[in-house]
Structure formats: C-alpha cells, structure tokens
Amino acid sequence: MNILVIQSGALDPIGVLGDALIQQGANLSIWLSAEEEAPPEGDYAGLILLGGSMNAHEDEKFPHLHQCVELIHQFHAEGKPIMGVCLGAQLIARAFGRQVYPHTVPEIGFVPITVADPTAEEPWLQGCPDDLHLMQWHFDTFDLPNQATLLMTNDICKHQAYRIGRNIYGFQFHLEVTPEIVRKWLATKNEWVEKNYPDLDQQVAEQLAHYAHQSARFAEQVANFWINLVPVSLSV
C-alpha cells in the first residue's frame, strides 16, 4: 500500500514509525517540502504529516502548509487514514477549523504522557505503561477540534493525542524519533534553547537511555494499528 508522507523539515524524518510501517507492507513516498514544490504523484491509501519548525499558519513563508490542509481535506473526504505528528497534528487541527498558537510553556525532552480516555478502544492505549515518557520539541499548541476525542494528555500541554472519526489521529509528541534524530536536534538547537535549557544535552542523553526503547515500542504499536485502518480495497 502506498502512503504519502509530508516531511516539512530536513531534520524531521519518519524514523522508527516509518520502519514499523514498512515492516507492515507500506510503501512510503516522502514529500520533502523544502526541496520539492509538490508531492510525488501517485494513488495513496493514507497520509502522514510530520513535524517542522514553522507555525501551522505560516502559509506566506511556507506555501506547502496550505497544500497540507487541502490534502487533509481530500484524504478525509475519501475516507483514508491520516496521522499527524507535532506540526502535523497542529495542521489537522487547523484543517478542522481550529487555531494553532504559542503555548505558555515549551515542551522539550522526554516528558510523561498519560491516557486521557480510559474507555478508548485503541489497543496501543490499553498497553501504555504507567511511566510512559515520549519526546517533545514544540513551542505551539492548538485548540481541539469539535469532532475530536482527546486520547492522551499531560499537565503541561493538554492536547497530546486525539482522534477524529475512526481513522484520523494527531500526536503532539514525537513518537517517530530515534536517538540519532534527537541528537541532530540537539546539535542544531537555537540560541533561545541554549540559554533557557543549559543542561539539555545531558538531560536528554539520560532520558534516551531510559526511554528510547519504550518510545520505539509505542511507535510500533501505533503504526501496526494505524496501517490496518487502510480500507482493504486500497491496501494492495
């Protein structure tokens, strides 16, 4: 099955999430929007939108954001599964009429995430460990769409994971990361992060040792569930 993946930044690849999807038989077509004006042509069974450093409303500086919103509307109308990660989750919220704006407190590093809806049927929620920590690197948050069900949360940023309908999922955290991806983010952090998080490198190195495997396992569970949302007629 062919899946369109929108990568808004060179440092934001699909990582372990992509590896798990490929193991389940997916063929990933990556649109690296900084280098290509339009996504690769094809007949796609699902859509994944990854992270990026821009705000979800910065269309004038990043024209592909408007295209992302159009693609979300298109895939939704066709009943195809959609997944958004960080910026991607914010773009889904925007596509469903909500605003994305600076959060009062940035989230950087591995932070605790808890299940917000114990009655949700997603198997990857049922198996969440009590000490689940997932990688964050974001300064914005968003209003939850009226159609959405909040699935995961924490005390810093309420809207961590949500579902719209039966096959659209948004994740504020970075479930896709590998240690290599995180280390590249650390190596390119801006002056504001350097100033306000002076011990970040050491803290994240310790967090990777504790939580990288747990995070990868979570991503695999989400990927295995999400890929099975592709309609049978589109899965070949």
N, C-alpha and C positions, 0 to 999 in steps of 0.2 A: 504494500500500500504506500502511496506517495503522500508525504506530509510536507507542507510548506513551513519553513522556519524563518522568521524575521529576526535578524541579528542587527541591532541598532548601533553596536559599538564593537570595535575590533577586539576589545578585551573581555567581551561578554559572550563567549561561545556556549553551546548547549551542554557540554561536559558530560557528566555521568547520566544525566537524563537522556541525552541522545544515545549513549551507549546502550542503555536499557531498551530504548525504543527499537534500535537496530536489531538487538537480540530477539525482539518480538516480531521481526519481519518488516519493519518500517524502512522505507527509503526516504532519507531526509534531503530536501532541496533547500539550501541555505541562501537566503537573500541578505547579503551584506550591504545594507542600505547606504553606507558611506562611500561605497565604490560602484554601486550599480543603481541606475535611476528607477528601474522597475524590477519586480520579482521575476524569476525564471518562469517561462511559460510552461504550463502543464495542467493536468487534471488532478487536483489534490483532494484527498479524503479527509484532511484535518489541517488545522492551523495552530502554530505555536509562536508566540511573541515573547522574545527575551528582553533582558534588561538594557539599560543605557543611561548615560549621564544627564540627558536632557529632561526637561519637564514635558509632560504629556500634551501640553497645549502649545508648544513652541513650533507651530507649523511654518512660520516665516523663515526661521533658521534651519528647520529640518522638515522639508516638504514631505518626506516619506511618512510622517506621522498621520497626515490626512489620509494617505493611501492605506495605512494600517486600519484606521477607523472604517474606511469603506470595505476593506477585506473582512473585518469582523462582522459588519452588517451582512455581507454576502454569504459568508460561511454559516452564519446564524440562520439566515433565510433558507439555506439549503439543508439545514438540519445536521451539519457536520460539526464534529467536536472541535473545541477551541481551548487552548491553555495559554494563560499569560503569567509571566514571571517578572516581578518587580515592576519596571516600566510597563511591561506587557499587561499586568493586572490593572494598572492605572489606565491604560488605553482602553481596556474592556469597560471599565467603569465610565470613562468618557463616552465611549460608543453608546452606552445605555443612559446617557443624559446627565451624568454626574460630573462634579468638578474635582480636579487634582490640584493640590496647593501645598506650600511648605508646611511641614509638620513642626510642632513646637520643640520636639526633641529628635535629633537624628538617631538612627539605629545603625551601629557599625560593629561587626563582630558576631560571634555566635551568642544568641540570646534564647531564653526559654520561650517555648510556644506551647500553648495548651489548647485542648479541644473545647470549642465553644458550644457545640451542639451534640451532646452525648447520644441523641436519638438518630443522628445521621447514619445512613446505611453504608457509606463508603468503607470498604474493608481496610484501607490504609489509615483511616481514623480509628478503627476499632483496635488496631495493633500498636498505637502510638505509645511509646514508653513515657512514664511519668516525668522523666528528666530530659525530655526531648529539647535539644538546642539546635537551631538552624541559623545559617549565615545570613546576615543582613548588611546592606550597604545602601541606605537610602535616606534622603532628606525630605521627601514629599510623602503625603498621604492622600486619601481620596474619600469622598462620600460614597457609601454603599448604595448601589442601585436598588430601586424599589423592588425589582424582581429577584434580588439576590438573597440567598441564605448564608449567613455567616457561619463558617465551619471551624475556624481557628482564630485565636486571639492572644494577646498578652497585655501587660499593664502599661506598656509604653505606647504601643500603636494598636488600636483596637482591631482594625480590619486586616487580618493576616492571611486568611484564606476564605474564599467564598465560592458558591456555586450559583449559576443562573440556569434555570431549567434542569435538564438531566445531563447535559454534556458540555457545559462551559464552566471552566474553573480559572480562578485568579489566585495567585500566590504572591504576597508581598515579599516574602523571604526568597533567598536564592537556594532552592533545593538542587540546582544543577551543578553547584561548584565542586571542583576538585581542589586538592591542596595547591596544585600548580596555578590554577586560576586565581585563587585567593592571594598567593604570593605575588603575582603580577599586579593585582590591585594595590597591594601594599607598596610595591616598588614605584608606583606612579601616583601615589596619593598627593593631593594638592596642599598648599601652604596652610589652609584652614584646618585640615585634618591633622597635619603635622603639629600645629600649635595646640589644638584642643585635645588631641589624643597622643601625647608624647610617648606613651608606653605601648602603643597599639601593636607594633611588630611582635614584641614579646608576648603580649596578651593573646594575640591571635595564634601565634605559634603553639602556645599551650592549649588553646581551645581546639586547634586542629588535631592535636594528639588525642584529645578526649572525645571529640565529637565528629570527626571526618567520616569515620566508618558508619556511625549512626545516621548521619546525613545522607550518605550514599545509599544506604539500605532504604531509607524513607523515599528517596527519589525513585528507586527501582520499583517500590510498591505503587507509587503514584503512576509511573509510566505503564506498568503492567495493567493497571486498572483503566487508565485513560485510553490506551490503544484499543481496548476492547469495546469502546464506545463507538468506534467507526462502524457504520452500517455494513452488514455482510456484503451488500452489493458493491461497496466501494473498497473492500479490503483485499482485492486481488489485483 
